[in-house]
Amino acid sequence: MAPLESELIDWAVCTATRSALGANFIRILGYFREDGNESVGKIEAAMRANDPFEMVLAAHKLKGEALQFGALRLSLVAETIEMTARVCIEHHETPDEILRLVVTLRPMFEETLAILEKDASPVVQQRHPLGFGRRFG
């Protein structure tokens, strides 16, 4: 495991999720890809529009989904964006202070997802280790 992977993924959580989901893991990871891209896009759009209301829901969703896969750093950044946006709403402020985090969010999401998908690929390969139509022995 590369050092960056250990900083982005809690493998104990990821393994537990993978065990719990079984054959559905890859499908659910695909949903995470779709939903995560959507959430990141909404957060970026909300940042451009100085709209902390839209930012809260998208960041909250991303936080929860990332946690399920053990993507702790991504979840922490999403949580920081969510909580800061909530404070901005309460104080009637724009979310300027989290611009740096929002800028780092997409690359972090893509890198995290690539690691998760790379780790998930042996699951697909193990289904037919000898190829279709081959016999054991």
Secondary structure, DSSP 8 states (H G I E B T S, - for coil): --HHHHHH--HHHHHHHHHHHGGGHHHHHHHHHHHHHHHHHHHHHHHHTT-HHHHHHHHHHHHHHHHHTT-HHHHHHHHHHHHHHHHHHHHT---GGGHHHHHHHHHHHHHHHHHHHHHHHHHHHHHSTT-TT----
